[in-house]
Amino acid sequence: MKPTLSSIEKQLLDFAKARDWDQYHSPKNIAMALSVEAAELVEIFQWKTEAQSASLNEQELRAARHEIADVFLYLLTISRVLGIDILGAAQEKLELNAQKYPVESK
């Protein structure tokens, strides 16, 4: 069965609560951890050409998958801590971007 956003959020919350990690989950700490994980994703592509970055080997692809998951999990965590509906925020941002960057007529 494919996971849902709410099932991942629950697993993540249960994981943190079982380890008493909520005490460390301030917005500042989560934002910093998110930045570190994003940098670890960038590191996979550092010094690669455009072509190389588009054709990762199996080990690099696995590493990228794990770093993307880390970034995603921290985004879910900071959204929960700040009381932000992440899907609603994403929808709102897409709408704002559509207004800011309208399709140009040719």
MDAnalysis code that builds the backbone (N, CA, C; Angstrom):
import MDAnalysis as mda
import numpy as np

u = mda.Universe.empty(318, n_residues=106, atom_resindex=np.repeat(np.arange(106), 3), trajectory=True)
u.add_TopologyAttr("name", ["N", "CA", "C"] * 106)
u.add_TopologyAttr("resid", np.arange(1, 107))
u.add_TopologyAttr("resname", ["MET", "LYS", "PRO", "THR", "LEU", "SER", "SER", "ILE", "GLU", "LYS", "GLN", "LEU", "LEU", "ASP", "PHE", "ALA", "LYS", "ALA", "ARG", "ASP", "TRP", "ASP", "GLN", "TYR", "HIS", "SER", "PRO", "LYS", "ASN", "ILE", "ALA", "MET", "ALA", "LEU", "SER", "VAL", "GLU", "ALA", "ALA", "GLU", "LEU", "VAL", "GLU", "ILE", "PHE", "GLN", "TRP", "LYS", "THR", "GLU", "ALA", "GLN", "SER", "ALA", "SER", "LEU", "ASN", "GLU", "GLN", "GLU", "LEU", "ARG", "ALA", "ALA", "ARG", "HIS", "GLU", "ILE", "ALA", "ASP", "VAL", "PHE", "LEU", "TYR", "LEU", "LEU", "THR", "ILE", "SER", "ARG", "VAL", "LEU", "GLY", "ILE", "ASP", "ILE", "LEU", "GLY", "ALA", "ALA", "GLN", "GLU", "LYS", "LEU", "GLU", "LEU", "ASN", "ALA", "GLN", "LYS", "TYR", "PRO", "VAL", "GLU", "SER", "LYS"])
u.atoms.positions = np.array([
    [0.842, -1.183, 0.000],
    [0.000, 0.000, 0.000],
    [0.887, 1.246, 0.000],
    [0.568, 2.166, -0.881],
    [1.343, 3.400, -1.015],
    [1.050, 4.326, 0.170],
    [2.102, 4.905, 0.755],
    [1.879, 5.794, 1.904],
    [1.176, 7.081, 1.482],
    [0.446, 7.662, 2.420],
    [-0.197, 8.954, 2.205],
    [0.588, 10.008, 2.981],
    [0.323, 11.251, 2.675],
    [0.986, 12.327, 3.407],
    [0.668, 12.226, 4.895],
    [-0.583, 11.969, 5.224],
    [-0.948, 11.899, 6.645],
    [-0.314, 10.699, 7.337],
    [-0.149, 9.572, 6.629],
    [0.496, 8.413, 7.262],
    [1.981, 8.683, 7.507],
    [2.629, 9.382, 6.590],
    [4.040, 9.749, 6.778],
    [4.164, 10.743, 7.933],
    [3.262, 11.718, 7.982],
    [3.290, 12.696, 9.076],
    [3.122, 12.008, 10.431],
    [2.220, 11.031, 10.499],
    [2.002, 10.307, 11.754],
    [3.230, 9.490, 12.131],
    [3.809, 8.781, 11.172],
    [5.028, 8.008, 11.440],
    [6.140, 8.917, 11.954],
    [6.285, 10.057, 11.322],
    [7.327, 11.012, 11.687],
    [7.110, 11.538, 13.105],
    [5.876, 11.880, 13.426],
    [5.551, 12.373, 14.761],
    [5.783, 11.286, 15.810],
    [5.323, 10.068, 15.525],
    [5.521, 8.946, 16.450],
    [7.003, 8.669, 16.667],
    [7.781, 8.738, 15.597],
    [9.227, 8.511, 15.664],
    [9.877, 9.520, 16.610],
    [9.538, 10.798, 16.437],
    [10.129, 11.857, 17.269],
    [9.669, 11.743, 18.721],
    [8.384, 11.455, 18.923],
    [7.864, 11.351, 20.291],
    [8.485, 10.179, 21.031],
    [8.667, 9.054, 20.361],
    [9.254, 7.872, 20.997],
    [10.670, 8.146, 21.479],
    [11.345, 9.072, 20.842],
    [12.731, 9.400, 21.185],
    [12.843, 10.697, 21.989],
    [11.693, 11.294, 22.296],
    [11.634, 12.562, 23.027],
    [12.418, 13.659, 22.308],
    [12.294, 13.687, 20.991],
    [13.024, 14.666, 20.186],
    [12.268, 15.970, 19.997],
    [10.991, 16.006, 20.350],
    [10.235, 17.249, 20.162],
    [10.878, 18.420, 20.901],
    [11.560, 18.126, 21.991],
    [12.215, 19.189, 22.752],
    [13.276, 19.919, 21.931],
    [13.773, 19.266, 20.893],
    [14.807, 19.869, 20.037],
    [14.229, 20.470, 18.751],
    [12.935, 20.287, 18.544],
    [12.331, 20.670, 17.272],
    [11.788, 22.096, 17.284],
    [12.658, 23.035, 17.585],
    [12.281, 24.446, 17.448],
    [12.357, 24.796, 15.960],
    [11.622, 25.806, 15.527],
    [11.723, 26.207, 14.119],
    [13.162, 26.489, 13.692],
    [13.936, 27.136, 14.558],
    [15.337, 27.444, 14.234],
    [16.136, 26.166, 13.995],
    [16.024, 25.213, 14.904],
    [16.790, 23.970, 14.767],
    [16.382, 23.178, 13.533],
    [15.087, 23.128, 13.287],
    [14.617, 22.375, 12.123],
    [15.061, 23.058, 10.835],
    [14.974, 24.379, 10.782],
    [15.415, 25.106, 9.585],
    [16.898, 24.873, 9.320],
    [17.693, 24.863, 10.372],
    [19.129, 24.612, 10.190],
    [19.372, 23.182, 9.713],
    [18.672, 22.216, 10.298],
    [18.830, 20.822, 9.879],
    [18.380, 20.641, 8.431],
    [17.310, 21.323, 8.054],
    [16.823, 21.279, 6.679],
    [17.877, 21.805, 5.717],
    [18.522, 22.882, 6.090],
    [19.583, 23.462, 5.269],
    [20.746, 22.487, 5.094],
    [21.102, 21.794, 6.158],
    [22.193, 20.810, 6.092],
    [21.822, 19.677, 5.140],
    [20.601, 19.176, 5.256],
    [20.177, 18.076, 4.380],
    [20.118, 18.526, 2.921],
    [19.657, 19.751, 2.677],
    [19.641, 20.274, 1.305],
    [21.058, 20.379, 0.759],
    [21.997, 20.794, 1.606],
    [23.401, 20.876, 1.185],
    [23.963, 19.494, 0.876],
    [23.538, 18.482, 1.628],
    [23.991, 17.120, 1.349],
    [23.462, 16.639, 0.000],
    [22.265, 17.069, -0.376],
    [21.737, 16.757, -1.704],
    [22.563, 17.459, -2.778],
    [22.866, 18.721, -2.574],
    [23.680, 19.490, -3.519],
    [25.046, 18.843, -3.703],
    [25.602, 18.332, -2.621],
    [26.932, 17.725, -2.663],
    [27.009, 16.561, -3.657],
    [25.916, 15.851, -3.833],
    [25.886, 14.734, -4.787],
    [26.163, 15.233, -6.205],
    [25.713, 16.436, -6.515],
    [25.835, 16.985, -7.866],
    [27.044, 17.905, -8.048],
    [27.697, 18.219, -6.953],
    [28.833, 19.145, -7.018],
    [29.886, 18.613, -7.984],
    [30.358, 19.469, -8.842],
    [31.426, 19.204, -9.810],
    [31.007, 18.281, -10.950],
    [29.744, 17.945, -11.057],
    [29.288, 17.142, -12.196],
    [28.873, 18.075, -13.331],
    [29.014, 17.586, -14.540],
    [28.497, 18.330, -15.685],
    [26.976, 18.175, -15.705],
    [26.315, 18.935, -16.561],
    [24.862, 18.796, -16.707],
    [24.507, 17.358, -17.087],
    [25.252, 16.798, -18.035],
    [24.987, 15.424, -18.486],
    [25.209, 14.419, -17.357],
    [26.284, 14.576, -16.615],
    [26.560, 13.656, -15.505],
    [25.487, 13.757, -14.419],
    [25.021, 14.965, -14.179],
    [24.011, 15.147, -13.130],
    [22.672, 14.514, -13.512],
    [22.447, 14.339, -14.805],
    [21.204, 13.736, -15.287],
    [21.292, 12.221, -15.409],
    [22.467, 11.657, -15.174],
    [22.619, 10.196, -15.294],
    [23.433, 9.658, -14.117],
    [22.841, 9.731, -12.943],
    [23.509, 9.261, -11.734],
    [23.621, 7.741, -11.736],
    [24.695, 7.242, -11.141],
    [24.809, 5.789, -11.001],
    [23.905, 5.332, -9.849],
    [23.823, 4.035, -9.659],
    [22.900, 3.479, -8.668],
    [23.182, 3.988, -7.249],
    [24.440, 4.056, -6.888],
    [24.817, 4.525, -5.548],
    [24.459, 6.005, -5.369],
    [24.727, 6.821, -6.382],
    [24.410, 8.249, -6.312],
    [22.898, 8.471, -6.266],
    [22.172, 7.675, -7.047],
    [20.718, 7.796, -7.069],
    [20.120, 7.423, -5.711],
    [20.651, 6.391, -5.091],
    [20.199, 5.992, -3.756],
    [20.490, 7.110, -2.750],
    [21.682, 7.687, -2.832],
    [22.041, 8.790, -1.932],
    [21.116, 9.989, -2.150],
    [20.828, 10.315, -3.408],
    [19.923, 11.427, -3.719],
    [18.531, 11.146, -3.167],
    [18.055, 9.926, -3.341],
    [16.732, 9.545, -2.833],
    [16.671, 9.753, -1.314],
    [17.725, 9.336, -0.612],
    [17.748, 9.482, 0.847],
    [17.812, 10.946, 1.275],
    [18.594, 11.754, 0.576],
    [18.687, 13.177, 0.934],
    [17.384, 13.909, 0.623],
    [16.751, 13.563, -0.494],
    [15.447, 14.160, -0.823],
    [14.433, 13.812, 0.261],
    [14.460, 12.565, 0.718],
    [13.556, 12.151, 1.800],
    [13.846, 12.933, 3.077],
    [15.119, 13.126, 3.402],
    [15.473, 13.901, 4.593],
    [14.929, 15.325, 4.506],
    [15.095, 15.959, 3.356],
    [14.585, 17.321, 3.155],
    [13.064, 17.334, 3.322],
    [12.402, 16.377, 2.707],
    [10.942, 16.275, 2.779],
    [10.470, 16.105, 4.227],
    [11.139, 15.230, 4.966],
    [10.743, 14.977, 6.353],
    [10.950, 16.213, 7.229],
    [12.024, 16.943, 6.993],
    [12.221, 18.186, 7.752],
    [11.197, 19.248, 7.351],
    [10.802, 19.284, 6.084],
    [9.748, 20.217, 5.668],
    [8.434, 19.883, 6.369],
    [8.118, 18.596, 6.460],
    [6.907, 18.193, 7.180],
    [6.998, 18.585, 8.651],
    [8.167, 18.389, 9.241],
    [8.342, 18.700, 10.661],
    [8.199, 20.192, 10.931],
    [8.869, 21.016, 10.142],
    [8.777, 22.461, 10.394],
    [7.366, 22.975, 10.107],
    [6.699, 22.384, 9.134],
    [5.310, 22.765, 8.860],
    [4.424, 22.449, 10.060],
    [4.616, 21.268, 10.645],
    [3.829, 20.884, 11.824],
    [4.112, 21.825, 12.991],
    [5.377, 22.081, 13.257],
    [5.762, 22.928, 14.394],
    [5.198, 24.345, 14.247],
    [5.187, 24.859, 13.019],
    [4.689, 26.221, 12.784],
    [3.183, 26.276, 12.525],
    [2.538, 25.097, 12.446],
    [1.102, 25.066, 12.193],
    [0.733, 25.433, 10.771],
    [1.602, 25.094, 9.829],
    [1.375, 25.406, 8.416],
    [0.892, 24.157, 7.688],
    [-0.204, 24.292, 6.960],
    [-0.693, 23.217, 6.094],
    [0.208, 23.204, 4.862],
    [1.078, 22.211, 4.767],
    [2.098, 22.204, 3.711],
    [1.479, 22.109, 2.317],
    [0.415, 21.323, 2.169],
    [-0.225, 21.228, 0.852],
    [-0.936, 22.528, 0.499],
    [-1.588, 23.136, 1.472],
    [-2.230, 24.429, 1.241],
    [-1.213, 25.504, 0.893],
    [-0.076, 25.483, 1.586],
    [0.987, 26.454, 1.307],
    [1.550, 26.255, -0.096],
    [1.720, 24.991, -0.500],
    [2.236, 24.705, -1.843],
    [1.252, 25.184, -2.905],
    [-0.040, 24.927, -2.688],
    [-1.063, 25.371, -3.641],
    [-1.080, 26.893, -3.741],
    [-1.026, 27.553, -2.595],
    [-1.002, 29.015, -2.571],
    [0.210, 29.554, -3.330],
    [1.365, 28.940, -3.128],
    [2.591, 29.409, -3.789],
    [2.518, 29.190, -5.295],
    [1.950, 28.063, -5.723],
    [1.777, 27.836, -7.164],
    [0.891, 28.913, -7.783],
    [-0.165, 29.278, -7.078],
    [-1.061, 30.328, -7.573],
    [-0.354, 31.680, -7.618],
    [0.420, 31.987, -6.592],
    [1.186, 33.243, -6.584],
    [2.208, 33.266, -7.722],
    [2.881, 32.138, -7.946],
    [3.862, 32.061, -9.037],
    [3.199, 32.225, -10.401],
    [1.990, 31.683, -10.560],
    [1.273, 31.828, -11.830],
    [0.958, 33.297, -12.102],
    [0.646, 34.047, -11.061],
    [0.390, 35.481, -11.221],
    [1.681, 36.249, -11.479],
    [2.718, 35.863, -10.781],
    [4.000, 36.567, -10.886],
    [4.692, 36.296, -12.217],
    [4.522, 35.095, -12.732],
    [5.182, 34.681, -13.973],
    [4.140, 34.198, -14.979],
    [3.363, 35.116, -15.551],
    [2.332, 34.692, -16.507],
    [2.966, 34.120, -17.776],
    [2.198, 33.275, -18.441],
    [2.654, 32.702, -19.703],
    [2.749, 33.825, -20.724],
    [3.896, 33.893, -21.383],
    [4.101, 34.939, -22.381],
    [3.552, 34.489, -23.722],
    [2.858, 35.393, -24.384],
    [2.346, 35.103, -25.727],
    [3.487, 35.145, -26.718],
    [3.405, 34.278, -27.720],
    [4.465, 34.248, -28.733],
    [4.007, 34.889, -30.000],
])
